[in-house]
């Protein structure tokens, strides 16, 4: 993998972590969802390959993406996060 690809993946992960942080600080997001989002954020900080990190985070987030108590705008943010994570997995 080239340095340019690594930089692109690092930038994508940074964007994902910023969006996760926004949701984690939102009082309208249910506690169980925040817990899964926090686990996903921690998975992105691991030293594994980009594919493993994004797959783990995707799994954690996907579990709660259809939570009935999730505000609609938060669901949209989660879908965007999942899309960004998929872009990492597909190019690895």
Secondary structure, 3 states (H helix, E strand, C coil): CCHHHHHHHHHHHHHHHHHHHHHHCCCCCCHHHHHHHHHHHHHHCCCCCHHHHHHHHHHHHHHHCCCCCCCHHHHHHHHHHHHHHHHHHHHC
